[in-house]
Amino acid sequence: MAKTTLTISSKNYSSWSLRGWLLAKFAGLDFEEIVVAPDDPSARAEILLLSSSILVPCLRHEGATVWDTLAIAEYLNEIRPDAGLLPADRVQRAHCRSICGEIHSGFATLRASLPVNLKGHFPGFKIWTRAQADIDRICTIWRECLGKSGGPFLFGAGRTMADAMYAPVVTRFATYDVKLEPKLAAYAKTIMTMPEMVEWIDAARAEPADIEELEVEY
């Protein structure tokens, strides 16, 4: 049987790679990483938001090739239903899918204005009005989820696909010094201190390559 692989790009810059990797980890899937260098044209286009389609991460498992992050999440939920990537309750599953879809397709200004950069830290970073609107909406999503579930994760005690989908946002808030109310700050800390996130961040900081366009403090 062919080995299971997950193709990813830069751990420092790629939000989509982080999502796919966390989803596979949450599902308990044993996989081998295939890393595409940040200077690869397709990887660079994805990271710089210049690509019309995102082909990384890409999961290959038992004959299936899955490359969209939401598709990966749903596929993993099919093959590992006991992992809890979706809540058990029907209404909560619908809510989880909805907020995952929202982060998957929305918040374009936040993506462009506050790109993922795990090695960077910009205290006092100027956040423009449209990006602030995205931040406010994300905070509302988190506040509503945590208020209903009681935390520590968005849908309660267990990690779901929503936590993987919003994890890059947590790193953005840390990188650009976005201030959060205590309950949301506690959630962000929970995500940042997960063993999987610690492993990913350590690897990101060890990456030798920098993408100059994402190192400008603007």
C-alpha positions as CSV (number, residue, x, y, z in Angstrom):
1,M,0.0,0.0,0.0
2,A,1.3,3.5,-0.9
3,K,2.4,5.6,2.0
4,T,0.3,8.5,3.1
5,T,1.8,11.9,2.3
6,L,1.0,15.5,2.9
7,T,2.5,18.1,0.6
8,I,3.0,21.5,2.3
9,S,4.9,24.7,1.7
10,S,6.6,27.1,4.0
11,K,5.8,26.5,7.7
12,N,6.6,30.2,8.4
13,Y,4.3,31.7,5.9
14,S,1.7,29.3,4.6
15,S,-1.6,29.4,6.5
16,W,-3.2,26.8,4.3
17,S,-0.3,24.3,4.9
18,L,-0.7,24.8,8.7
19,R,-4.5,24.1,8.4
20,G,-4.0,20.9,6.5
21,W,-1.2,19.7,8.7
22,L,-3.2,20.4,11.9
23,L,-6.2,18.6,10.5
24,A,-4.1,15.5,9.7
25,K,-2.6,15.6,13.2
26,F,-6.0,16.1,14.9
27,A,-7.3,13.1,13.0
28,G,-4.4,11.0,14.2
29,L,-3.2,10.2,10.7
30,D,0.3,8.9,10.2
31,F,1.8,10.7,7.2
32,E,5.0,11.8,5.7
33,E,5.6,15.4,4.9
34,I,6.6,16.5,1.4
35,V,7.8,20.1,1.7
36,V,7.8,22.4,-1.4
37,A,10.4,25.1,-1.1
38,P,9.1,28.7,-0.7
39,D,10.9,29.8,-3.9
40,D,8.9,27.3,-5.9
41,P,6.7,29.4,-8.3
42,S,3.4,27.7,-7.4
43,A,4.2,27.8,-3.6
44,R,5.2,31.4,-3.8
45,A,2.1,32.4,-5.7
46,E,-0.1,30.7,-3.1
47,I,1.7,32.3,-0.1
48,L,1.6,35.8,-1.7
49,L,-2.1,35.4,-2.6
50,L,-1.3,35.6,-6.3
51,S,-2.7,32.2,-7.2
52,S,-6.4,31.7,-8.3
53,S,-6.3,28.1,-6.9
54,I,-4.6,26.7,-3.9
55,L,-3.1,23.2,-4.5
56,V,-1.1,23.0,-1.2
57,P,-1.6,21.3,1.1
58,C,-2.3,18.1,-0.7
59,L,-3.1,14.8,1.0
60,R,-2.5,11.5,-0.7
61,H,-4.0,8.6,1.1
62,E,-5.0,5.1,-0.1
63,G,-5.5,6.2,-3.7
64,A,-7.2,9.5,-2.9
65,T,-5.7,12.8,-3.7
66,V,-7.3,15.7,-1.8
67,W,-5.9,19.3,-2.0
68,D,-8.5,21.8,-0.9
69,T,-8.3,22.3,2.9
70,L,-12.0,22.0,3.5
71,A,-12.1,18.9,1.3
72,I,-9.2,17.5,3.4
73,A,-11.1,18.2,6.6
74,E,-14.2,16.4,5.3
75,Y,-12.2,13.5,3.9
76,L,-10.4,13.0,7.3
77,N,-13.8,13.2,9.0
78,E,-15.0,10.3,6.8
79,I,-12.0,8.1,7.4
80,R,-11.5,9.0,11.1
81,P,-15.0,9.7,12.4
82,D,-13.9,9.0,16.0
83,A,-11.4,11.9,15.8
84,G,-14.2,14.4,16.4
85,L,-13.3,16.8,13.6
86,L,-16.9,17.7,13.5
87,P,-19.2,18.0,16.6
88,A,-21.5,15.2,17.4
89,D,-24.6,17.4,17.5
90,R,-26.3,18.2,14.2
91,V,-26.8,21.9,14.9
92,Q,-23.2,22.3,16.1
93,R,-22.0,20.5,13.0
94,A,-23.8,22.9,10.8
95,H,-22.3,25.8,12.8
96,C,-18.8,24.4,12.6
97,R,-19.1,23.9,8.8
98,S,-20.4,27.4,8.4
99,I,-17.6,29.2,10.3
100,C,-15.0,27.0,8.5
101,G,-16.5,28.0,5.2
102,E,-16.4,31.6,6.2
103,I,-12.7,31.6,7.0
104,H,-12.0,29.5,4.0
105,S,-13.5,32.0,1.5
106,G,-13.5,35.3,3.3
107,F,-11.5,37.8,5.2
108,A,-9.4,38.8,2.2
109,T,-8.3,42.1,3.7
110,L,-7.0,40.4,6.8
111,R,-5.0,37.9,4.7
112,A,-3.5,40.7,2.7
113,S,-2.8,43.2,5.5
114,L,-1.6,40.7,8.2
115,P,0.1,37.9,6.3
116,V,1.2,34.9,8.3
117,N,4.8,35.2,9.5
118,L,5.6,33.1,12.5
119,K,9.1,34.5,12.8
120,G,8.0,38.1,12.8
121,H,6.7,40.2,15.6
122,F,5.4,43.8,15.0
123,P,4.2,45.5,18.2
124,G,2.1,48.6,17.5
125,F,1.3,47.4,14.0
126,K,-1.1,49.8,12.2
127,I,-4.3,48.0,11.4
128,W,-6.5,49.6,8.8
129,T,-10.2,49.9,9.1
130,R,-11.1,47.1,6.7
131,A,-8.8,44.7,8.3
132,Q,-10.2,45.7,11.7
133,A,-13.7,44.8,10.5
134,D,-12.4,41.3,9.6
135,I,-10.8,41.1,13.1
136,D,-14.0,42.1,14.7
137,R,-16.0,39.5,12.8
138,I,-13.5,36.8,13.8
139,C,-13.8,37.9,17.4
140,T,-17.6,37.6,17.2
141,I,-17.3,34.1,15.8
142,W,-15.0,33.0,18.6
143,R,-17.0,34.8,21.3
144,E,-20.2,33.1,20.2
145,C,-18.6,29.6,19.9
146,L,-16.9,29.8,23.3
147,G,-20.0,31.3,25.0
148,K,-22.1,28.3,23.8
149,S,-19.5,25.6,24.3
150,G,-17.6,26.8,27.4
151,G,-14.3,26.1,25.6
152,P,-11.4,25.7,25.8
153,F,-11.8,25.0,22.1
154,L,-14.4,26.5,19.8
155,F,-16.8,23.6,20.2
156,G,-15.9,22.5,23.7
157,A,-13.4,20.1,25.2
158,G,-12.3,18.5,21.9
159,R,-10.5,20.0,18.9
160,T,-12.5,20.3,15.7
161,M,-11.8,21.3,12.1
162,A,-12.8,24.9,13.2
163,D,-9.8,25.1,15.5
164,A,-7.5,24.0,12.7
165,M,-9.0,26.5,10.3
166,Y,-8.7,29.4,12.7
167,A,-5.2,28.5,14.0
168,P,-3.4,30.7,11.4
169,V,-5.5,33.7,12.5
170,V,-4.3,33.1,16.1
171,T,-0.7,33.3,14.8
172,R,-1.6,36.5,12.9
173,F,-2.9,38.1,16.1
174,A,0.3,37.2,17.9
175,T,2.6,38.4,15.1
176,Y,0.8,41.8,14.7
177,D,0.1,42.4,18.4
178,V,-3.7,42.3,18.1
179,K,-5.2,42.9,21.5
180,L,-7.9,40.4,22.6
181,E,-10.4,40.4,25.5
182,P,-9.5,37.9,28.2
183,K,-11.7,35.0,27.0
184,L,-10.5,35.2,23.5
185,A,-6.9,35.7,24.6
186,A,-7.2,32.5,26.6
187,Y,-8.5,30.7,23.5
188,A,-5.6,32.0,21.5
189,K,-3.2,30.8,24.2
190,T,-4.8,27.4,24.1
191,I,-4.2,27.1,20.4
192,M,-0.6,28.4,20.5
193,T,0.4,26.0,23.3
194,M,-1.0,22.9,21.7
195,P,1.9,20.4,21.2
196,E,1.2,20.3,17.5
197,M,1.4,24.1,17.2
198,V,4.6,24.2,19.3
199,E,6.1,21.7,16.9
200,W,5.0,23.6,13.8
201,I,6.3,27.0,15.1
202,D,9.6,25.6,16.1
203,A,10.0,24.2,12.6
204,A,8.9,27.5,11.1
205,R,11.5,29.5,13.0
206,A,14.2,27.1,11.8
207,E,13.4,27.7,8.2
208,P,16.3,29.4,6.5
209,A,14.5,31.1,3.7
210,D,12.6,34.4,4.0
211,I,10.2,35.9,1.5
212,E,11.2,39.5,1.2
213,E,7.7,40.7,0.3
214,L,6.4,39.4,3.6
215,E,9.1,40.9,5.7
216,V,8.2,44.5,5.1
217,E,6.7,46.4,8.1
218,Y,4.0,48.4,6.4
